[in-house]
């Protein structure tokens, strides 16, 4: 997706009057699109649901109660690297996502695992029924990655700049540019623009978010001994690592057809510190 193509879409959605805003506020994303149903003829490709390809003997992630977590997706980072305009992800290796149950919508138990060496990967079924598959297995599909551009969505748009008709046009633009099962980067879906501060307060201080941005900022400010700039830098450094939407083909349904969202800091992404991530669920 080039900036010229993005501007063309802005004009097609009748958003010319706010083009400058939509260009300046846009974020690069990797749009993730369902490919063929997985037949496991290829090892180590990008995939959503089904079985992962793990190194031989690699321990399956478990919950604190000893239940196998559910495999969500794997990314072949060699494939994604060419689509990663931000250059935050490692250039090679595999990235895996697993999650626990959905009893709560915030700070969901999960694991994000990075493996640099793809030698010896093999299809690995779970060691038992996983947390989210008691009603049956999710169906595995290959994933295709495409670089795109995302404007601010409904949650993050500046309502002072947009008319009602322009908000409708913006929704059409967002839907066109994020037409997949998920994305890396961009703006998270939701009702409140508090995703970054929610993730930041937990990742930095270990304290749960209480739905109050003011309280979360106060907690961060105490942690950084009153350094306002450090707080701002920490919040601004949080990025959407991976959003996964509900999908009938795969079988994913996050509460009322919502989505799950993995967050981490860009600093940790560059350092491949995928043990420092945060998972939440949004459903309208």
TORMAR-987583 format. One record per atom (N, C-alpha, C): x, y, z; residue in one letter. Coordinates in steps of 0.001 Angstrom, whole numbers, plus 524288, in hexadecimal, padded with zeros to 5 digits. Atoms other than C-alpha are relative to their C-alpha. Example, Ala and Ser with C-alpha at 12.3 -4.5 7.8 and 13.67 -1.06 7.14 Angstrom:
BEGIN
8037A7FB5A80000a 8300C7EE6C81E78a 80384804B080000a 7FCCC7FB5A7FFC4s 835667FBDC81BE4s 7FCFE80442802DAs 
END
This chain:
BEGIN
8034F7FB5980000x 800008000080000x 8037A804E280000x 7FD067FB2880058x 8064880C967FB7Ax 7FCC38048B8021Bx 802C97FB727FE06x 802E0819FA800CDx 7FC71802377FBC2x 803537FE1980443x 7FD8881DA07F35Fx 7FAFD7FCC57FF9Fx 804A18035980015x 7F45A811E67F38Ex 7FC838012F804B2x 802F77FEA07FB50x 7F05B8157980165x 7FCEF805097FF16x 802AA7FB0D80119x 7ED138235E7FD16x 7FB8D7FF347FC1Cx 8042580127803C5x 7E54B81DEE7F1B1x 7FB3E7FDB2802C5x 804508024F7FD08x 7DD22815CF7FB28x 7FD478041980361x 802487FBB87FCF0x 7DB1B821CF803BCx 7FC2A803197FCA1x 8036C7FD0A8037Dx 7D56A828F07F813x 7FB337FCCA7FE7Ax 8046F8035C8015Fx 7CCE881D3A7F457x 7FBFE7FFB980465x 80384800167FB79x 7C73881D5C8021Cx 7FDF78056F80152x 801E97FAA37FF70x 7C42C82BF18007Cx 801FC802838050Ax 7FD777FDDF7FB5Ax 7CDCD8300A80B04x 8043E803F67FE9Dx 7FBFB7FC6F801E2x 7D58F839F580326x 800E780486803B8x 7FF827FB817FC86x 7D2CD844E280CDEx 8036B7FEE0804C2x 7FCDF801657FB64x 7D9CD83D73817ACx 804A97FC8B7FE72x 7FBB480340801F6x 7E4528373380F3Bx 80507800EB8030Dx 7FB237FEDA7FD36x 7EF8A83E2681616x 8000D7FD578055Fx 8005A802907FAE0x 7EADF8393082357x 800987FA1B7FF80x 7FFDE805AE8009Dx 7E8E682B3F81E7Fx 8055C7FE0D7FE4Dx 7FAAC8017C80184x 7F67282B0B81879x 803B680089804A3x 7FC657FF197FBA1x 7FD63830C182454x 7FF107FC3680484x 8014F803707FB9Ax 7F64A827CE82DF8x 8001F7FA3A7FE8Dx 800028057A801B6x 7F78081B49825ECx 804A27FD028024Bx 7FBE58036D7FE00x 7FF6F80FD182AD5x 800CD7FB677FC4Ax 7FF1E804A580344x 805FE804FB82302x 7FE547FB12802E1x 80194804F97FDAFx 8007F7F76782569x 8019B7FB887FC65x 7FFC4804C680320x 8023C7E980820E1x 7FA9D7FD9180057x 80536802408003Bx 7F4DC7E4C381CA9x 8007E7FA1B7FF31x 7FF8D805B080023x 7F2FB7D62281ECDx 7FAFA7FDAD7FDCCx 80475801DD80300x 7EA077CF1E81551x 800147FA097FFD7x 8005B805B18004Fx 7E5257C11A81578x 8016F7FE1C7FA8Dx 7FEBE8028F804DEx 7EB2A7B8AF80B07x 7FD147FADB7FF93x 80265805268008Dx 7E8767AA7680809x 7FF6B7FD5280550x 800718032F7FB50x 7E39F7A11D81258x 804FD7FCCF8009Ax 7FAE48026B7FF24x 7EFCF79B508187Dx 7FFD17FA1F7FF1Ex 7FF7A805A4800D0x 7F3CE78DD981376x 805207FDE980239x 7FB27801607FD49x 800DD78DD281ABBx 8041F7FD957FC74x 7FBFB801E880399x 8089178A9880E7Ex 80505803288007Cx 7FB817FC927FF3Dx 8119B795E7811C5x 800BA800F9805CFx 7FECA7FF1E7FA80x 8185A7977181ED9x 8023980582800B1x 7FDD17FAED7FEB4x 81AE57A4AD824CDx 7FDCB804857FCF8x 802817FBA08029Ex 811B47ACDD81C98x 7FCC880320803F9x 8036A7FCF07FC9Ex 8094F7B7A88226Dx 7FA987FD7580016x 804C3803237FF5Bx 7FCD87B195827D7x 7FCCF8021980484x 803757FEB27FBA5x 7F1137B4618303Bx 7FCE37FB2880182x 802CF804827FDCFx 7EB067A9E383905x 802267FAD97FDEFx 7FE078052A8015Ax 7EC7079B57836B9x 8045C7FE67803ABx 7FB6D8019D7FCF2x 7F969795A683B58x 804AF8035D7FE8Cx 7FB397FD1280137x 8062879D3483C78x 8045E7FC667FE2Fx 7FB2A802C98013Fx 81361799118372Fx 8040F801A9803FCx 7FC6A7FEBD7FBBEx 81C457987B84314x 804FE7FCCB7FF8Ax 7FB4D8033D7FFC2x 82A3B793D98453Ax 7FEDC7FAF0802FDx 800DA8050D7FD74x 82ACD785A784935x 8010A8006F805D9x 7FF6C800017FA54x 828BA7842E857D5x 7FEAC80525802A0x 801427FAEB7FDAAx 8247679253859BAx 7FB2D7FF748036Cx 80472800AF7FC78x 81B5F792EC86596x 7FB5D803677FE6Bx 804C17FD1B80150x 80D74796CA86272x 7FEAC803BD8047Ax 801617FC4C7FBCFx 809827A31E869FDx 7FB207FE42802F9x 80447801BB7FCA1x 8009F7A0048757Bx 7FE228048A80367x 801FC7FC2F7FC42x 7F7D87A81287E52x 802157FEA48056Dx 7FE61801087FA9Bx 7FA9A7A91A88CE6x 7FD3C7FB3C8023Bx 802F68048D7FE38x 7F06179E5D88EA0x 801967FB097FD27x 7FE198049A802B6x 7F7D579523885BDx 7FCE67FE737FB32x 803088010C804B5x 7EEAD79639879FDx 802F6802257FB48x 7FD527FDF9804A4x 7F4927976D86C4Ex 7FD6C805067FE04x 8020F7FB458026Bx 7F32A7A531866FCx 7FE7F7FEDC7FA5Ax 801C28009A80562x 7EC857A6CD859D7x 803C0802CB7FC49x 7FCAE7FDB080408x 7F51F7A92884E06x 7FCC0803C47FCBBx 802C67FBFD802F9x 7F0F77B5B78473Bx 80260800C67FA98x 7FD927FEE98050Dx 7FAE87B83783C7Ex 805DC7FF338004Dx 7FA507FFE880078x 808DC7B6C4837BFx 80161803517FB3Fx 7FE277FCB880448x 8105F7C04882F33x 805727FE4E7FE68x 7FAC9800988022Dx 81BBD7BD2D8266Ax 8020F805817FF13x 7FE477FA9780027x 823367C9C78288Ax 803288014C7FB18x 7FD7D7FF118050Cx 82B107C80B81C15x 7FBF98020A7FC16x 804307FE6480384x 81E107C989814E7x 7FDF68057880162x 802377FAFF7FE4Ex 8196F7D51081D06x 803D1804837FF7Ax 7FC0A7FBE07FFCEx 8263D7DC8781CB2x 7FF77803D07FB78x 800687FC9880496x 824247E1C880EFDx 7FB2C8038480047x 804CA7FCE07FF76x 816C87E70B81322x 800278038B804CBx 7FFA17FD307FB06x 81B727ED1A81FF2x 80289805557FF28x 7FDE87FACE8011Cx 81CE67FB8E81CC8x 802A580261804C0x 7FDBD7FDB57FB43x 8202D7FEBA82AFEx 8051B7FD6180190x 7FB46802FA7FEBBx 82B0A7F47F82BBFx 8007C7FF23805EFx 7FFF28011A7FA65x 8274E7F118839B4x 800847FA308012Ax 7FFBC805A17FF31x 825F37E26283852x 805687FDF17FE86x 7FB1F8027C801C1x 831E27D97B8377Dx 7FFA67FEA47FA33x 7FFED800E0805A5x 8360A7D75382974x 7FF6A7FA467FE87x 800458059A80126x 835E67C87482A8Bx 7FE2C7FD1C804D9x 801C3803447FBA8x 830EB7BD61832F6x 7FA1F7FF417FFF7x 805948010B7FF70x 8236C7B98E837D4x 7FDEA802BC804DBx 802A27FD857FBA1x 819D87C07E840B1x 7FAD57FD2B800D7x 8049E8031A7FEBAx 80F1A7B8D4847ABx 7FCAB802C780411x 803B37FDBC7FC51x 802EB7BD2984EF9x 7FC887FBB38024Bx 803688039D7FD32x 7FBCE7B51885939x 7FCF1803218040Fx 802F07FD467FBF2x 7F1167B932862AFx 7FCF67FC3380368x 803168030A7FC5Ax 7E9AD7B44886E7Ax 7FA37800E97FF24x 805AC7FF878009Fx 7DB227B56F87134x 7FE60805BC7FF76x 802237FAC0800BAx 7D23C7C12286F13x 7FC708018180486x 8033C7FEB37FB7Bx 7CCAF7C22087CCDx 80020805D480135x 7FF967FA657FF3Cx 7D16D7D02787D4Dx 801D58027F7FAF1x 7FEBE7FD55804E2x 7D34B7DA59872CAx 80539802C980033x 7FB167FD277FF7Ax 7DFB37E0AA87826x 8042A7FC8D8027Cx 7FB92802F67FDF3x 7ED1D7DB2C87B10x 7FF017FA267FFA3x 8012180582800FCx 7E9B87CE008750Dx 805187FCE57FFFAx 7FB698036B7FFFBx 7F3447C2E787774x 801707FE877FA63x 7FE4D8011680557x 7FB677C09D86B4Bx 805E27FF307FFE4x 7FA67800388010Bx 808D67BDFA8659Cx 800FD801B77FA6Bx 7FDEE7FEBE8052Cx 80FB57C44C85A23x 8059E7FE217FFF9x 7FAEB802AA7FFF8x 81BB67BC7385669x 802DD801167FAE8x 7FCB37FF1280493x 826B37C02784D44x 804407FBDD7FFC9x 7FBE4803E4800E0x 82FA97B5BB84790x 80326801BE7FB3Dx 7FCBA7FDF280436x 83B077BA8E83F69x 8017E7FBD47FC06x 7FE22804388035Cx 83F297AD4F839EDx 7FB687FC8B7FE6Bx 8047580314801E6x 834FE7A68E83163x 801767FA547FEC1x 7FE49805538011Bx 83CD4799F983068x 7FCC47FC1280316x 8029A804527FD53x 8353578DAE8338Bx 7FA67800FE8019Ax 8057B7FF167FEB1x 8279B7936483420x 7FCA17FB757FE27x 803908042780189x 81CC478968833D9x 7FA888012480210x 805697FF4E7FE57x 80E097896F834A2x 7FF457FD9380561x 80062801B77FA91x 80A927885A842FEx 7FA6F800B380205x 805407FF977FDB8x 7FCB67854584796x 8006780116805D9x 7FFE17FEF47FA5Dx 7F935789BA8555Cx 7FFFB7FAF280323x 7FFC3804BD7FCC5x 7FB6B7801486081x 7FAC37FE8380272x 80532801097FDEFx 7ECFE78065863DEx 7FC4F804447FE2Ex 803C97FBF78016Cx 7E0B3788898627Ex 801CB8054880211x 7FE067FAE97FE66x 7E4B1796C9862B8x 7FBA9803518026Fx 8038B7FCB57FCF8x 7DE697A1BB86A6Ax 7FB1D801AC7FD0Dx 804587FDCF802F8x 7D5AF7A6A285F72x 7FD9D7FC2D7FC1Dx 801BF803B7803FFx 7D33E79A30857ACx 7FCF27FB678023Ax 8032B804367FDC1x 7CA617923C86079x 7FB777FE8F7FC6Ax 804408011B803A2x 7BFC37937185626x 801D87FE207FAB3x 7FDD7801BC804FAx 7C8E178F1484B35x 804A88034E7FE69x 7FB447FD5A801AAx 7D573792F68447Cx 7FECF8047E7FC50x 8002D7FBDF803E4x 7D72979FC683D63x 802997FE127FB00x 7FE0A801BB80514x 7DA0879E2A82EE1x 804AB8034F7FE66x 7FB437FD4D80186x 7E7A47A18F82A47x 7FFCE802067FA6Fx 7FFA27FDA48052Ex 7E9C47AABA81EC8x 8055F802767FF52x 7FB427FD2780138x 7F5BE7B00681815x 7FEDE805DB8002Fx 8008D7FA5E7FFB1x 7F80A7BE8C819CBx 803468029F7FBD5x 7FD277FCBE803A9x 7FBF27C87780FA2x 800968056D80265x 7FEE27FAE57FDABx 802407D53B813E3x 80098804197FBBDx 7FF9E7FBC5803D2x 800D87E21E80CADx 8009F8052D802D6x 7FF397FAD87FDB3x 806407EF6A8104Bx 7FB81803937FE75x 804427FC658010Bx 7FB9C7F9978117Cx 800A5804D380377x 8000C7FB3A7FCE9x 7F881806B2817ACx 7FAAD800668029Fx 804F27FFA17FD24x 7EE2A808FA82219x 7FF39805758023Cx 8013B7FAFF7FD92x 7E7BE815E38258Bx 7FDEC7FF2B80580x 8027F800A67FAE6x 7E28E8188583331x 7FA8C7FDA97FF53x 805288025F8006Cx 7D6AB80FEB8353Fx 7FC11802F280362x 804377FD8D7FCFDx 7C9E88131E83C26x 801BE8016980582x 7FE547FF2A7FA99x 7D0888120784965x 803C28049280080x 7FBB97FC437FF81x 7DC0181AF884699x 7FF74804CB7FC87x 800AE7FB878037Cx 7D68C8249B83CB2x 7FF258050E80319x 800D37FADE7FDACx 7D6768332183FD3x 7FAA2801F67FE53x 805607FE958014Dx 7C7E5836258405Bx 7FF67805D67FF04x 800427FA66800F0x 7CA9D844B484037x 8011E8015F7FA50x 7FE847FEFC80566x 7CFB58438A8325Ex 7FC4E7FD847FC08x 8030A8032D803A5x 7C5BE83A3182C81x 7FA27800DB800B9x 805B07FFB97FFE1x 7B77783C0F82902x 7FDC97FA798006Ax 8027C805297FFBAx 7ADAA830EF82A60x 800C87FCFE7FAEBx 7FF338029A8050Bx 7AE9E82E0181BE0x 805A77FE417FF5Fx 7FA7C8017980058x 7BD7382E0181CBCx 8013C7FB748039Ax 7FF40804887FC97x 7BCD08248B8282Cx 7FE3E7FB077FD3Cx 801CC8048780304x 7B4EB81B5B81F81x 803FC7FE987FBC9x 7FC0B800FF803FAx 7BEEE81CE7814BDx 804F57FDB28024Dx 7FB658020F7FD5Fx 7C9E881A6181E5Cx 7FF4C7FA428015Ax 8010C8057E7FED7x 7C37980DAE82282x 800B67FCA87FB24x 7FF4F802DE804EAx 7C2F08095B8144Cx 805C67FF867FE9Fx 7FA688000E80134x 7D13B80D1081280x 802DA7FC1080371x 7FD80803AD7FC63x 7D5758058381E9Ex 7FEBA7FA597FE91x 801998055680159x 7CDA77F98881AA2x 802D77FE197FB1Fx 7FD578017D804D7x 7D3DC7F9A080D30x 805BF7FEB280102x 7FA60800927FF27x 7E1B27FAD481264x 801647FBCD803F4x 7FEF58040A7FC0Bx 7E0557F0BA81D54x 7FC957FB3A7FF0Cx 803808043E8017Fx 7D88B7E67D815F5x 802D17FAC080057x 7FD75805067FF1Cx 7DEB77DA6E81BFCx 7FE277FDCA80523x 801688024B7FAFBx 7DE007D1CC827ECx 802E78029880478x 7FD0C7FD627FBE8x 7E7B27DA2982F38x 804138039B7FDAEx 7FBF77FC66801CCx 7F2BD7E3DC82E8Dx 804398009580423x 7FBA27FE937FCA9x 7FFCA7E7958343Fx 800BB805E37FF76x 7FF887FA5C80024x 800DB7F5E3837F2x 7FAC4802A07FF0Bx 804C27FD0C800E8x 7F6F18009E835CEx 7FD2E8015B80507x 8034F7FE7D7FB9Fx 7EBD8804AB83EADx 7FCB07FB5C801B8x 80321804447FDEDx 7E5207FAE48478Dx 7FA36801657FFD4x 805A47FF307FFB4x 7D6687F935846ADx 7FE5E80066805B7x 801D77FF857FAA6x 7CED57FD08852C1x 7FC21804638008Fx 8039D7FBB67FEE4x 7C5C7806C685938x 802CB804A880270x 7FD197FBD77FD5Fx 7CFF880E95860A6x 805AD7FFD77FE3Bx 7FAA47FFA0801F8x 7DD488135F85C3Ax 803F57FF9780473x 7FCA4800A47FB65x 7E44480E0686830x 803577FB167FFC5x 7FD25804EF8006Ax 7EAF3801D3862E9x 805B48007E801BEx 7FA687FF707FEE2x 7F8D38070A86405x 80104800B6805D5x 7FF0E7FF137FA70x 7F7AB80BE6871F8x 7FE837FB3680338x 80168804E07FD4Fx 7F0D27FF5787620x 804867FC1E7FFDEx 7FBA1803A58008Ax 7FBE67F711870CDx 804CF801FA802DFx 7FB4C7FDCB7FD9Cx 80666800558759Ex 800027FF66805E6x 8000E800297FA43x 801F9800B4883C8x 800F97FA77801F3x 7FF058055E7FE50x 802107F1DD88493x 8058F7FE4C7FEBDx 7FACC801C58019Ax 80E967EF7187D02x 804578029880325x 7FBF37FD1C7FD2Cx 816297F9C7884A3x 7FFA97FF29805E1x 80095800427FA48x 810767F8BC89254x 7FDB87FADF801FAx 80272804E07FE58x 809747EB9D89274x 7FAA7800BB80272x 805117FEEA7FD98x 7FCE97F22489712x 7FBAF7FFD37FBEAx 8046C8008480388x 7EFA07EF768911Ax 7FD968054D7FECBx 802B87FB4D801B5x 7E89D7F9F588975x 7FA8C8000C8025Dx 805207FFA27FD79x 7DC5C7FECE89090x 7FC2A8033D7FCCDx 8035E7FD35803A9x 7D6148052588498x 8006A805F28009Ax 7FF387FA657FF4Bx 7DB0A8128D888D8x 80555801927FDE1x 7FAFD7FE1F80202x 7E59F818AE88030x 802C880393803DAx 7FD987FC737FC35x 7E7CD822E788ABDx 802CA7FD0180447x 7FD83803327FBF0x 7EA98818968950Ax 804C77FD2E7FDDEx 7FB8F802BE8025Dx 7F3678112288BA9x 8049D803B97FF48x 7FBC97FC2C800ADx 7FB1081D7188890x 8027E8014E80546x 7FDF87FEE77FACBx 7FC668204C89715x 8039F7FBA2801CCx 7FCBE8047A7FE8Fx 801C38128B8993Ex 80534800267FD18x 7FB307FF9E80311x 80B908144D88E3Ex 8035F80490801D7x 7FD1F7FB6E7FE2Bx 80F4F821B98933Cx 802D77FECE8051Cx 7FD6E801927FB24x 8123681C068A0A0x 8049D7FC6F7FED7x 7FBC4803A18016Bx 81A518115289A51x 804BF802F67FDEDx 7FBBC7FD0380259x 8225A81B4C892BAx 8017C804CD80339x 7FE6B7FBED7FC4Ax 823B48242D89EA5x 7FEC7805847FDFCx 801D87FAEE801A6x 81BEC82F5C898C1x 801DB801D07FAAAx 7FDEA7FE8780520x 8227882F4D88B65x 7FBAF7FF887FBE0x 804567FFFA803B9x 817578333988249x 801BC7FE1C7FA9Ax 7FE208018780523x 81F99831568760Cx 800C77FA237FFA6x 7FF40805A77FFF2x 8231282373879F4x 7FABF7FD307FF88x 805378024B8005Fx 8149D8207887BA5x 7FE00800627FA65x 801C67FF4980560x 8113B8263186E4Dx 802EE7FC6F7FC3Ex 7FCDB8035180377x 81C6781EF3867BDx 7FE6B7FA498007Dx 801878056D7FF0Fx 818398122086DF4x 7FACC7FEBD7FD6Ax 80524800DE80259x 80A14813768699Ax 8005F800237FA13x 7FF8B7FF76805B0x 80DC7817E885BE6x 803097FB897FD84x 7FCD88044B8020Ex 816F880C5B85A7Cx 7FCE07FAEF7FF70x 80337804B580065x 80C018025E85BE3x 7FDCB7FF837FA84x 801FA800EA8054Cx 808047FC4684EF0x 7FC877FB2F7FFE7x 8035B8048C800D8x 7FDC77F2C184A26x 803397FBC97FD4Cx 7FCCF8044080220x 805A87E66D84847x 7FCD17FC917FC55x 8032A8039680325x 7FA607DE5C842DAx 7FA548006C801BBx 8059B800477FEFAx 7EBA57DFCF8420Ax 7FDBD7FB917FCCEx 8027E8047B80295x 7E3967D3AE83EC0x 7FA1C800AC8006Bx 805A37FF5C8000Ax 7D5657D52183AC0x 7FD3A7FAB880062x 80345804A88004Ex 7CA5E7CB6183C56x 7FF707FE6F7FA45x 80052801D280567x 7C8F87C2E783036x 7FD337FABD7FFD3x 8031A804C980044x 7BEF27B88482C95x 802FB7FB7F7FD8Bx 7FD288043780291x 7C8127B0EF823A9x 803B97FD4F803C7x 7FC458022E7FC3Dx 7D26A7AF1C82E12x 7FD2E7FDD1804C4x 802D98018B7FB4Ex 7C8837AE1183915x 800F38038A8049Fx 7FEFE7FC4E7FBC8x 7CD917B96384132x 7FB1F8034B8010Ax 804247FC6C7FE7Fx 7C30E7C0B9848B3x 8016A802248055Ex 7FE297FD937FB2Bx 7C8277CA0C852FDx 7FB66802C880299x 804CA7FE157FD85x 7BC4D7CC0885BCFx 7FBF9801187FBC0x 804177FED0803CFx 7B2257D31C8536Ax 80276801B57FAD6x 7FD8D7FF038051Ax 7B9D47D22984699x 803C1804A380032x 7FC3C7FBCA7FF6Cx 7C4807DB4B84B8Ax 805597FE8D7FDF3x 7FAA880108801AAx 7D3387DA9784A84x 803817FFA0804CBx 7FC01800027FBF6x 7DF3B7D7C1852B4x 80493803417FE15x 7FBE77FC4980161x 7EABD7E11685320x 804C37FF348037Dx 7FB01800797FD51x 7F8E27DEB1856D6x 802E0805367FF7Bx 7FD097FB187FFF4x 800D97EAAB85ABFx 8056C7FF1D80253x 7FADE7FFE27FD89x 80F107ED3B85DF6x 802948052F7FE91x 7FD3A7FB3280151x 818D77F84385D8Ex 803457FF297FB17x 7FCBC80053804A9x 820007FB4585101x 805AF7FEDD80173x 7FAB1801057FE25x 82CA27FB25858B4x 800D77FA33800D6x 7FF868059B7FF17x 82A247ED1A85CDBx 7FFA27FCF17FAE5x 80050802A08050Fx 826477E94884F07x 80547800037FD4Ex 7FAE07FFA68028Ex 833407EE1C849DDx 804007FC7680297x 7FC6C803637FD14x 83A1B7E63F85473x 7FE2B7FA568001Ex 80240805478001Bx 831B77DA1C851A4x 7FEA47FE0A80575x 8019E8016A7FAB7x 82CDB7DA5185FD1x 7FA2B7FEBB80008x 805808015E8007Cx 8201F7D35485CF8x 7FDD07FD60804E9x 801FD801A67FAEDx 81F137CEE286B0Dx 7FD5E8048E802D5x 8024A7FB5B7FD8Dx 81A457DCBC86E0Ax 7FB88802087FC87x 804787FEB08032Fx 80CEF7DD4986784x 7FB1C8001880360x 804E77FF5B7FD2Cx 7FEFD7E04D86B89x 7FB917FE917FC4Ex 8045C801C280338x 7F25F7DA2886690x 7FAD2801BC80256x 8052C7FE517FE5Ex 7E4C97DFDD86736x 7FC0C7FE647FBDAx 804478017780380x 7D7947DD18860E4x 7FC2E804867FFA8x 804007FBF5800BDx 7CE2E7E6E485B0Ex 7FB4C7FD9B7FD5Ax 804DE801B080267x 7BFF87E3C385835x 7FBE58041E80129x 803D57FBD67FF5Bx 7B5327EDAB85604x 7FB577FE328033Cx 
END
